[in-house]
Amino acid sequence: MKLGEIVNINMGQSPRSEFYNSRGEGMPFYQGVTDFGEKYPKKSTYCSRPTKIAEVGDIFFSVRAPVGDVNVAIEKSCIGRGVAALRMKNGNNDFLYFFLKNYERYFKGISGGTTYESINKDQLEDIEFIIPSDLNEQKRIAFILSAFDDKIELNNKISRTLEQTAQVVFKEWFVNFKFPGHEKVKIVDSELGKIPVGWGVKKFFEIAHLNRGVSYSSKEISAKEGGLPMINLANFLRGGGFNSSGVKHYTGVYKDSHLVKPGQIIIAMTDLTSNREVIGHPARVPEDFSKALISLDVCSINTEDIYVEFLYSLMLRRSFSQLMAGSASGTNVSHLNKTNIEEYLLILPSRDLLPKFNKLIRPMFTQQINLSAENQKLAALRDLLLPKLMSGEIRL
């Protein structure tokens, strides 16, 4: 069955740049795959005079390299030339999303023998697929797979709430100085302004050591899970946090300094100049990475256990990541120098306060790590079921 027989396709068209803005005026504007998230797009640009409009629930389809990535529209949106909005003629867009996810490899040339740099409406409509024709079966497939995504999204919401709570506590204690017993503590001058007596101003390198990851070539990367897991830029979430998908597997030579351990803080050191989505953002190594290493685009943070929660909370603050991104240099690719982090001045609380902070915050971060591990297992099971359900190998 040809795609055009079952799907209505609305190709995007970019409006004039004078109608773009980042102030939230007009509709969210999505130009291509760089605006895509795991399932839902990321809003950063708006358009006050849209040309092509996608409706709520439409499936965004990337029509420029990499062709075939999909997202789901969560609101009425403007779409540019890199995106098409697809809508199932029978209204079952939930099924359409998973159906197209199942064919991502086809569009990327792994199967089918063709790599698409771009694709137009006629080409899309003319592609033939094997598809379950019964509407009820389509709905059952979508229901099963959506249950996994719903649970993953719920876990993500809980994780974001935990992180926000931790940030509120950090700000209250270490920015507003409203920590337990603050009423009895005097405020004194420092090179960073007023601070509580007994606190100090330190450079980052005075309490932590940074290690760069391993430099590698493509021949040292295994397509299968051979070698050691290698954490790279793809494993950083925008705003901070660990993304389990995208781990590479390294088969080359490495040093002990390239290795990381569960719970350790890592930071992204590189990004596209046009993007700067993850540079300067931190993450923590998941518990199930008992032995892993980092790529050259990543730095690990080695510090005493008492400082880990404090430093990670500090690095999650937008002011830190923005300063790091602003100090990066490069033409097409931004590079963050290790020295930029090492020379960062921070207000360090007294050592007797840090255990109290850790006792309060550590369970939140532990729960986040557990939720991330659960999401990884859910996503793996969903991805295992997807082709089996679509092919009819499994019927429920």
ABEGO torsion letter per residue (X at the ends): XBAAAABBBBBBBBBBAAABBAAGBEBBBBAEAAABBAABBBBABBBABBABBBBBGBBBBBABOBBGBBBBBABBBBBBAABBBBBBAAGBAAAAAAAAAAAAAAAAGABGGBBBABBBAAAAAABBBBBBABAAAAAAAAAAAAAAAAAAAAAAAAAAAAAAAAAAAAAAAAAAGBBBGAAABBBBBBAAEBBBBGBBBBBAAAABBBBBBBBBBAAABBABBBEBBBBBAAABBBGEEBBABGBBBBABBBBAAABBBBGBBBBBABBBAAAGAABGBBBBBBAABABBBBBAABBBBBBBAAAAAAAAAAAABAAAAAAAAAABBEAABBBBBAAAAAABBBBBBBAAAAAAAAAAAAAAAAAAAAAAAAAAAAAAAAAAAAAAAAAGABBX
